[in-house]
Amino acid sequence: MTRPVTMVGGAMSPLTKLADQSSFDLVRKTVDAALADAGLPRDALEGLAITPPGLASHSTAMFVSRLGAYLGVPLKSLACLENGG
């Protein structure tokens, strides 16, 4: 059985040279904004597709895997998409 995948909300974090908060806090605020845009509660979230935090001051190893636990949501799907030029 297949189910269609739908993106129903979107948001982005501010682009700054130096963040005044952790990558996890920044992602949490951005996810909450996307859910608010969609009119959905956090427990409706089933998966995430994000880019890595880049040259953050902490290790990015397993960042996406730890993100579900940080958000307090058991995610069914996680994807970390590298990009750049």
C-alpha positions as CSV (number, residue, x, y, z in Angstrom):
1,M,0.0,0.0,0.0
2,T,1.3,3.4,-0.9
3,R,0.3,6.8,0.6
4,P,0.8,10.1,-1.1
5,V,3.3,12.4,0.5
6,T,2.2,15.9,1.1
7,M,4.0,19.0,2.3
8,V,1.4,21.2,3.9
9,G,3.5,23.9,5.6
10,G,6.8,25.7,5.1
11,A,9.1,28.0,7.0
12,M,12.7,29.0,7.0
13,S,15.1,30.2,9.7
14,P,16.9,33.6,9.5
15,L,20.2,33.5,7.6
16,T,22.9,34.9,9.8
17,K,26.6,34.6,10.1
18,L,26.6,33.7,13.8
19,A,23.5,32.2,15.4
20,D,22.6,33.2,19.0
21,Q,21.0,29.8,19.6
22,S,21.8,26.1,19.1
23,S,21.1,24.4,15.8
24,F,18.4,22.3,17.6
25,D,16.6,25.4,18.9
26,L,16.7,27.0,15.5
27,V,15.3,23.9,13.9
28,R,12.6,23.6,16.6
29,K,11.4,27.2,16.0
30,T,11.4,26.6,12.2
31,V,9.5,23.4,12.5
32,D,7.0,25.0,14.8
33,A,6.5,27.9,12.3
34,A,6.0,25.4,9.4
35,L,3.4,23.5,11.5
36,A,1.6,26.7,12.4
37,D,1.6,27.6,8.7
38,A,-0.1,24.3,8.0
39,G,-2.4,24.6,11.0
40,L,-1.2,21.3,12.5
41,P,-0.1,20.2,16.0
42,R,3.4,18.9,16.5
43,D,2.2,15.3,17.0
44,A,0.9,15.3,13.4
45,L,4.5,15.5,12.2
46,E,5.6,12.1,10.7
47,G,8.9,13.0,9.0
48,L,11.5,15.6,8.3
49,A,13.6,16.5,5.3
50,I,16.2,19.1,6.2
51,T,19.7,20.3,5.3
52,P,22.5,19.8,7.8
53,P,23.3,22.7,10.1
54,G,26.4,23.4,8.1
55,L,29.6,24.7,9.8
56,A,28.0,24.8,13.3
57,S,30.1,24.6,16.4
58,H,28.9,21.1,17.3
59,S,29.3,17.8,15.5
60,T,26.6,17.2,12.8
61,A,27.0,13.4,13.1
62,M,23.5,11.9,13.6
63,F,22.0,15.4,13.8
64,V,18.8,14.4,12.1
65,S,18.4,11.2,14.1
66,R,18.7,13.2,17.4
67,L,16.3,15.8,16.1
68,G,13.2,13.7,16.5
69,A,14.0,13.1,20.1
70,Y,14.7,16.8,20.7
71,L,11.4,17.7,19.2
72,G,9.6,15.1,21.3
73,V,8.1,13.4,18.3
74,P,8.5,9.8,17.2
75,L,9.3,10.4,13.5
76,K,8.7,7.7,10.8
77,S,11.0,9.3,8.2
78,L,14.1,11.4,8.4
79,A,16.2,12.8,5.6
80,C,19.3,15.0,5.6
81,L,19.8,16.6,2.2
82,E,23.2,17.9,1.4
83,N,23.4,20.8,-1.0
84,G,25.8,23.5,-2.1
85,G,27.9,24.5,-5.0
